[in-house]
Amino acid sequence: MAPLKFCANISWLFTELPDFSQRILAAAAAGFQAVEAAWLYDSDLQELQRVRKATGVEVVLINTPPGDIKAGDLGLGAVPGREAEFREGLDLSVKYARALDCKRIHLMAGRVPVDSDRATVAKEMEAVFVQNLKYAADILSKEGIIGLIEPINTRITDPGYFLDSPHQASAILEKVGKPNMKLQMDIFHWQIMDGNLTQNIQKYIPVIGHVQIAQVPSRNEPDSAGELSYSYLFDTLENIGYQGYIGCEYKPQGSTDEGLGWIKEYWAHRKC
């Protein structure tokens, strides 16, 4: 069995350093061969390109722009009336992905509009999301990029987020019907919303295009105290033949480097 491939989420790790270029350097120094990030759009693109090439680190995932965070946005993909802004954000994310040779973009669904009832607007939001994803799939296919949608738990992290379960996401992907649209499995969110991880991994592995990890409920290092046995989950992903990346999207309890014992142990045992 091939060892799993991990990437450092530099929006969460190495935040001791002020900018993403420095965090890429730190990730490379720590042994990571790949990184992912949420939003790089305030960073100098040429500097990111320079550091990526100098280190040889692969950029494997970025998110579409969130919209106006101060106004309550967290993505626009499923938000009615914001289709033009979604397309503008998609163009920007493609520009960055192309420049950084990044082959995955998380297309953020967004939140249920304030003062709207989720059940009342669900069908409209799904229809908007499906149409936006079909549009995005055609754009991304020309670039050789995979689009990803990620359920985010509404019990702890974000009560207003539209897409909150793997079952909802899978049904939407079926309606989109595009081979370059995949499911992003954040194990932290899946455990909180549905549990049943072994069965869900086995069920959805054909459409999973990216994985992210953190302990539950603390969202700290995978080997910190919590509900999940990551040694078992890593074995499960290896045995099932998962060959994509696993994003380390967690909050270090101390410094990032101090909390990397778990991955250094994995690398040592698998002789990566």
DRENDO-1510 file (C-alpha; in Angstrom, 1 decimal, always signed):
<recs>
REC; n; res; u; v; w
REC; 1; MET; +0.0; +0.0; +0.0 .
REC; 2; ALA; +1.2; +3.5; -0.9 .
REC; 3; PRO; +1.7; +5.8; +2.1 .
REC; 4; LEU; -0.7; +8.7; +2.4 .
REC; 5; LYS; +0.2; +12.2; +1.2 .
REC; 6; PHE; -0.2; +15.1; +3.6 .
REC; 7; CYS; -0.2; +18.8; +2.9 .
REC; 8; ALA; +0.1; +21.6; +5.4 .
REC; 9; ASN; -2.8; +24.0; +5.5 .
REC; 10; ILE; -1.0; +27.3; +5.9 .
REC; 11; SER; -4.1; +29.2; +6.8 .
REC; 12; TRP; -4.0; +27.2; +10.0 .
REC; 13; LEU; -0.4; +26.0; +10.4 .
REC; 14; PHE; +2.7; +28.1; +10.8 .
REC; 15; THR; +0.6; +31.2; +11.7 .
REC; 16; GLU; +3.5; +32.2; +13.9 .
REC; 17; LEU; +4.8; +33.7; +10.6 .
REC; 18; PRO; +3.0; +36.7; +9.1 .
REC; 19; ASP; +2.8; +35.9; +5.4 .
REC; 20; PHE; +2.1; +32.9; +3.3 .
REC; 21; SER; +5.4; +32.9; +1.5 .
REC; 22; GLN; +7.2; +32.5; +4.9 .
REC; 23; ARG; +4.8; +29.7; +5.8 .
REC; 24; ILE; +5.5; +27.8; +2.6 .
REC; 25; LEU; +9.2; +28.0; +3.5 .
REC; 26; ALA; +8.4; +26.8; +7.1 .
REC; 27; ALA; +6.3; +23.9; +5.8 .
REC; 28; ALA; +9.1; +22.8; +3.5 .
REC; 29; ALA; +11.6; +22.9; +6.3 .
REC; 30; ALA; +9.3; +20.8; +8.4 .
REC; 31; GLY; +9.2; +18.1; +5.7 .
REC; 32; PHE; +6.0; +18.9; +3.9 .
REC; 33; GLN; +6.1; +18.5; +0.1 .
REC; 34; ALA; +2.7; +20.2; -0.4 .
REC; 35; VAL; +0.6; +23.0; +1.1 .
REC; 36; GLU; -3.0; +24.2; +0.8 .
REC; 37; ALA; -4.6; +27.5; +1.8 .
REC; 38; ALA; -8.0; +29.1; +2.1 .
REC; 39; TRP; -7.5; +32.6; +0.6 .
REC; 40; LEU; -4.2; +33.7; -0.8 .
REC; 41; TYR; -5.6; +36.7; -2.5 .
REC; 42; ASP; -4.0; +39.4; -0.4 .
REC; 43; SER; -0.6; +37.9; -1.0 .
REC; 44; ASP; +1.9; +38.9; -3.7 .
REC; 45; LEU; +1.4; +36.3; -6.5 .
REC; 46; GLN; +4.9; +36.7; -7.9 .
REC; 47; GLU; +6.4; +36.1; -4.5 .
REC; 48; LEU; +4.3; +33.0; -3.9 .
REC; 49; GLN; +5.4; +31.7; -7.3 .
REC; 50; ARG; +9.0; +32.4; -6.4 .
REC; 51; VAL; +8.9; +30.6; -3.1 .
REC; 52; ARG; +6.9; +27.7; -4.5 .
REC; 53; LYS; +9.5; +27.1; -7.2 .
REC; 54; ALA; +12.5; +27.6; -4.9 .
REC; 55; THR; +11.2; +25.0; -2.4 .
REC; 56; GLY; +9.6; +22.6; -4.9 .
REC; 57; VAL; +6.5; +22.6; -2.6 .
REC; 58; GLU; +3.3; +21.8; -4.5 .
REC; 59; VAL; +0.2; +24.0; -3.9 .
REC; 60; VAL; -2.6; +21.5; -4.0 .
REC; 61; LEU; -5.8; +23.4; -3.0 .
REC; 62; ILE; -7.1; +27.0; -2.7 .
REC; 63; ASN; -10.7; +28.2; -2.0 .
REC; 64; THR; -12.8; +30.6; -4.0 .
REC; 65; PRO; -13.0; +34.0; -2.5 .
REC; 66; PRO; -15.4; +34.2; +0.5 .
REC; 67; GLY; -17.2; +37.4; -0.6 .
REC; 68; ASP; -17.6; +40.1; +2.1 .
REC; 69; ILE; -16.7; +38.4; +5.3 .
REC; 70; LYS; -17.5; +41.6; +7.4 .
REC; 71; ALA; -21.0; +41.5; +5.9 .
REC; 72; GLY; -21.4; +37.8; +6.9 .
REC; 73; ASP; -20.3; +36.0; +3.6 .
REC; 74; LEU; -18.5; +32.7; +3.6 .
REC; 75; GLY; -18.6; +31.8; -0.1 .
REC; 76; LEU; -21.2; +32.6; -2.7 .
REC; 77; GLY; -21.8; +29.4; -4.7 .
REC; 78; ALA; -25.3; +28.7; -3.4 .
REC; 79; VAL; -26.4; +32.3; -2.6 .
REC; 80; PRO; -29.2; +33.6; -4.8 .
REC; 81; GLY; -28.6; +36.9; -6.5 .
REC; 82; ARG; -24.8; +36.7; -6.2 .
REC; 83; GLU; -24.1; +34.7; -9.3 .
REC; 84; ALA; -22.1; +37.4; -11.0 .
REC; 85; GLU; -19.9; +37.8; -7.9 .
REC; 86; PHE; -19.4; +34.1; -7.8 .
REC; 87; ARG; -18.1; +34.1; -11.4 .
REC; 88; GLU; -15.8; +37.0; -10.7 .
REC; 89; GLY; -14.4; +35.1; -7.7 .
REC; 90; LEU; -14.0; +32.0; -9.7 .
REC; 91; ASP; -12.0; +33.9; -12.3 .
REC; 92; LEU; -9.7; +35.2; -9.6 .
REC; 93; SER; -9.2; +31.8; -8.1 .
REC; 94; VAL; -8.4; +30.3; -11.5 .
REC; 95; LYS; -5.8; +33.1; -12.1 .
REC; 96; TYR; -4.0; +32.1; -8.8 .
REC; 97; ALA; -4.4; +28.4; -9.4 .
REC; 98; ARG; -2.9; +28.7; -12.9 .
REC; 99; ALA; +0.0; +30.8; -11.6 .
REC; 100; LEU; +0.7; +28.3; -8.8 .
REC; 101; ASP; +0.0; +25.2; -10.8 .
REC; 102; CYS; -2.7; +24.3; -8.3 .
REC; 103; LYS; -5.1; +21.6; -9.5 .
REC; 104; ARG; -7.9; +21.8; -6.9 .
REC; 105; ILE; -10.3; +24.7; -6.0 .
REC; 106; HIS; -12.8; +24.5; -3.2 .
REC; 107; LEU; -16.0; +26.2; -4.5 .
REC; 108; MET; -17.5; +27.5; -1.3 .
REC; 109; ALA; -21.3; +27.2; -1.0 .
REC; 110; GLY; -21.9; +30.1; +1.4 .
REC; 111; ARG; -24.4; +30.7; +4.1 .
REC; 112; VAL; -28.2; +30.8; +4.2 .
REC; 113; PRO; -29.1; +34.5; +3.9 .
REC; 114; VAL; -29.8; +36.3; +7.1 .
REC; 115; ASP; -33.4; +36.3; +8.2 .
REC; 116; SER; -34.2; +33.4; +5.8 .
REC; 117; ASP; -35.5; +30.1; +6.9 .
REC; 118; ARG; -33.2; +27.2; +5.8 .
REC; 119; ALA; -36.1; +24.9; +4.8 .
REC; 120; THR; -37.8; +27.6; +2.9 .
REC; 121; VAL; -34.8; +28.6; +0.7 .
REC; 122; ALA; -33.1; +25.2; +0.5 .
REC; 123; LYS; -34.5; +24.3; -3.0 .
REC; 124; GLU; -33.6; +27.7; -4.4 .
REC; 125; MET; -30.1; +27.6; -3.0 .
REC; 126; GLU; -29.5; +24.1; -4.3 .
REC; 127; ALA; -30.7; +25.1; -7.8 .
REC; 128; VAL; -28.3; +28.1; -7.7 .
REC; 129; PHE; -25.4; +26.0; -6.4 .
REC; 130; VAL; -26.0; +23.3; -9.1 .
REC; 131; GLN; -26.0; +25.9; -11.9 .
REC; 132; ASN; -22.9; +27.7; -10.5 .
REC; 133; LEU; -21.1; +24.3; -10.2 .
REC; 134; LYS; -22.0; +23.4; -13.8 .
REC; 135; TYR; -20.6; +26.7; -15.0 .
REC; 136; ALA; -17.5; +26.3; -12.8 .
REC; 137; ALA; -16.9; +22.7; -14.0 .
REC; 138; ASP; -16.7; +23.9; -17.6 .
REC; 139; ILE; -14.3; +26.7; -16.8 .
REC; 140; LEU; -12.1; +24.4; -14.6 .
REC; 141; SER; -12.0; +21.5; -17.1 .
REC; 142; LYS; -10.2; +23.8; -19.6 .
REC; 143; GLU; -7.5; +24.3; -16.9 .
REC; 144; GLY; -7.2; +20.7; -15.8 .
REC; 145; ILE; -8.5; +21.7; -12.4 .
REC; 146; ILE; -10.8; +19.7; -10.1 .
REC; 147; GLY; -13.6; +21.6; -8.3 .
REC; 148; LEU; -14.5; +20.5; -4.8 .
REC; 149; ILE; -17.5; +21.1; -2.5 .
REC; 150; GLU; -17.1; +20.8; +1.2 .
REC; 151; PRO; -19.8; +20.2; +3.8 .
REC; 152; ILE; -19.2; +22.3; +6.9 .
REC; 153; ASN; -20.8; +21.3; +10.2 .
REC; 154; THR; -23.7; +23.5; +11.4 .
REC; 155; ARG; -23.7; +22.2; +14.9 .
REC; 156; ILE; -20.5; +23.9; +16.1 .
REC; 157; THR; -18.6; +25.7; +13.4 .
REC; 158; ASP; -21.1; +27.6; +11.3 .
REC; 159; PRO; -24.8; +27.2; +11.9 .
REC; 160; GLY; -25.7; +29.2; +8.8 .
REC; 161; TYR; -23.7; +27.3; +6.2 .
REC; 162; PHE; -25.8; +25.9; +3.4 .
REC; 163; LEU; -23.9; +22.7; +2.7 .
REC; 164; ASP; -23.5; +20.6; +5.9 .
REC; 165; SER; -23.5; +16.9; +5.2 .
REC; 166; PRO; -21.8; +14.4; +2.9 .
REC; 167; HIS; -25.2; +13.1; +1.8 .
REC; 168; GLN; -26.4; +16.5; +0.7 .
REC; 169; ALA; -23.2; +17.2; -1.1 .
REC; 170; SER; -23.3; +13.8; -2.9 .
REC; 171; ALA; -26.8; +14.5; -4.1 .
REC; 172; ILE; -25.8; +17.9; -5.5 .
REC; 173; LEU; -22.8; +16.4; -7.3 .
REC; 174; GLU; -25.1; +13.9; -8.9 .
REC; 175; LYS; -27.3; +16.7; -10.2 .
REC; 176; VAL; -24.2; +18.6; -11.5 .
REC; 177; GLY; -23.0; +15.5; -13.3 .
REC; 178; LYS; -19.5; +16.7; -14.1 .
REC; 179; PRO; -16.5; +14.3; -13.7 .
REC; 180; ASN; -14.2; +17.1; -12.5 .
REC; 181; MET; -16.5; +18.0; -9.6 .
REC; 182; LYS; -15.6; +16.1; -6.4 .
REC; 183; LEU; -16.4; +15.9; -2.7 .
REC; 184; GLN; -14.0; +17.4; -0.1 .
REC; 185; MET; -14.1; +15.3; +3.0 .
REC; 186; ASP; -13.2; +17.2; +6.1 .
REC; 187; ILE; -13.3; +14.4; +8.8 .
REC; 188; PHE; -13.8; +17.0; +11.5 .
REC; 189; HIS; -17.0; +18.2; +10.0 .
REC; 190; TRP; -18.2; +14.7; +9.0 .
REC; 191; GLN; -17.8; +13.3; +12.5 .
REC; 192; ILE; -19.8; +16.2; +14.0 .
REC; 193; MET; -22.6; +16.0; +11.6 .
REC; 194; ASP; -23.0; +12.3; +10.9 .
REC; 195; GLY; -20.4; +10.1; +12.5 .
REC; 196; ASN; -20.4; +6.7; +10.9 .
REC; 197; LEU; -17.0; +7.5; +9.4 .
REC; 198; THR; -16.0; +4.0; +8.2 .
REC; 199; GLN; -19.2; +3.5; +6.2 .
REC; 200; ASN; -19.2; +7.0; +4.9 .
REC; 201; ILE; -15.6; +6.8; +3.7 .
REC; 202; GLN; -16.4; +3.5; +2.0 .
REC; 203; LYS; -19.6; +4.9; +0.4 .
REC; 204; TYR; -18.2; +8.1; -0.9 .
REC; 205; ILE; -14.6; +7.3; -1.8 .
REC; 206; PRO; -15.5; +7.2; -5.5 .
REC; 207; VAL; -16.3; +10.9; -5.4 .
REC; 208; ILE; -13.8; +12.1; -2.7 .
REC; 209; GLY; -11.2; +14.4; -4.3 .
REC; 210; HIS; -9.6; +15.7; -1.1 .
REC; 211; VAL; -9.5; +15.0; +2.6 .
REC; 212; GLN; -8.8; +17.3; +5.6 .
REC; 213; ILE; -8.2; +16.3; +9.2 .
REC; 214; ALA; -8.4; +17.6; +12.8 .
REC; 215; GLN; -9.4; +16.1; +16.1 .
REC; 216; VAL; -12.9; +16.3; +17.4 .
REC; 217; PRO; -14.2; +18.4; +19.2 .
REC; 218; SER; -11.1; +20.5; +19.9 .
REC; 219; ARG; -9.9; +20.8; +16.2 .
REC; 220; ASN; -6.4; +20.4; +17.4 .
REC; 221; GLU; -3.7; +17.9; +16.2 .
REC; 222; PRO; -4.9; +14.5; +15.1 .
REC; 223; ASP; -3.1; +12.8; +18.0 .
REC; 224; SER; -4.6; +15.2; +20.7 .
REC; 225; ALA; -7.3; +14.0; +23.1 .
REC; 226; GLY; -10.6; +13.6; +21.4 .
REC; 227; GLU; -13.2; +11.3; +19.7 .
REC; 228; LEU; -11.2; +10.1; +16.7 .
REC; 229; SER; -8.5; +7.4; +16.3 .
REC; 230; TYR; -6.5; +8.7; +13.4 .
REC; 231; SER; -4.3; +5.7; +13.3 .
REC; 232; TYR; -7.4; +3.7; +12.4 .
REC; 233; LEU; -8.7; +6.3; +9.9 .
REC; 234; PHE; -5.3; +6.5; +8.2 .
REC; 235; ASP; -5.2; +2.7; +7.9 .
REC; 236; THR; -8.8; +2.8; +6.5 .
REC; 237; LEU; -7.8; +5.3; +3.9 .
REC; 238; GLU; -4.7; +3.3; +3.0 .
REC; 239; ASN; -6.6; +0.1; +2.7 .
REC; 240; ILE; -9.3; +1.6; +0.6 .
REC; 241; GLY; -6.6; +2.9; -1.8 .
REC; 242; TYR; -7.0; +6.7; -1.4 .
REC; 243; GLN; -4.3; +8.4; -3.3 .
REC; 244; GLY; -5.2; +12.1; -3.0 .
REC; 245; TYR; -3.9; +14.6; -0.5 .
REC; 246; ILE; -4.8; +14.9; +3.2 .
REC; 247; GLY; -4.9; +18.5; +4.4 .
REC; 248; CYS; -3.7; +19.3; +7.9 .
REC; 249; GLU; -6.4; +21.8; +8.8 .
REC; 250; TYR; -6.2; +22.1; +12.6 .
REC; 251; LYS; -5.4; +24.5; +15.4 .
REC; 252; PRO; -2.0; +23.7; +16.9 .
REC; 253; GLN; -2.1; +23.6; +20.7 .
REC; 254; GLY; +1.3; +25.2; +20.9 .
REC; 255; SER; +3.7; +26.1; +18.1 .
REC; 256; THR; +3.1; +24.3; +14.8 .
REC; 257; ASP; +6.5; +22.6; +14.9 .
REC; 258; GLU; +5.9; +21.3; +18.5 .
REC; 259; GLY; +2.7; +19.6; +17.3 .
REC; 260; LEU; +4.1; +17.8; +14.3 .
REC; 261; GLY; +5.2; +14.6; +16.2 .
REC; 262; TRP; +2.2; +12.7; +14.9 .
REC; 263; ILE; +3.2; +13.2; +11.2 .
REC; 264; LYS; +6.9; +12.7; +11.8 .
REC; 265; GLU; +6.0; +9.4; +13.4 .
REC; 266; TYR; +3.8; +8.5; +10.4 .
REC; 267; TRP; +6.6; +9.4; +7.9 .
REC; 268; ALA; +9.1; +7.4; +9.9 .
REC; 269; HIS; +7.0; +4.3; +10.0 .
REC; 270; ARG; +6.0; +4.5; +6.3 .
REC; 271; LYS; +9.5; +5.6; +5.3 .
REC; 272; CYS; +8.1; +8.3; +3.1 .
</recs>
